[in-house]
């Protein structure tokens, strides 16, 4: 099992195109990548993606995800390939 954000990263990396959070969750659930008990896992994912971006921005780290439209996300490495994703400082 993966976290919702890690599953989103793996799915977006594979499909190489922007997806809405509902589609990401649909794929993740169909592949048994995540478990969810809530009624709105897509809303949770959208919140978690925003929180990750906020946290990484505050720490001065590169972002993995880019918000392209209302709850439609893509990987930074696909949208802006000239930017290298920085790993978490140890």
NORHU-V396496 format. One line per field, one symbol per residue. phi: phi as a letter, one per 40 degrees, with the letter a starting at -180 (. if undefined). psi: psi as a letter, one per 40 degrees, with the letter a starting at -180 (. if undefined). Layout:
phi=???
psi=???
This chain:
phi=.bcccccddccccccfacbcdccdcdcdcccfcbbabccbcccccdcccccccccccccgccccbbccacfbbacdcccbcccccccccb
psi=iiiddddddddddddfiiiiddddddddddefdiiieiegddddddddddddddddddefiiidihhdahfhiihddddgeehhhiihi.
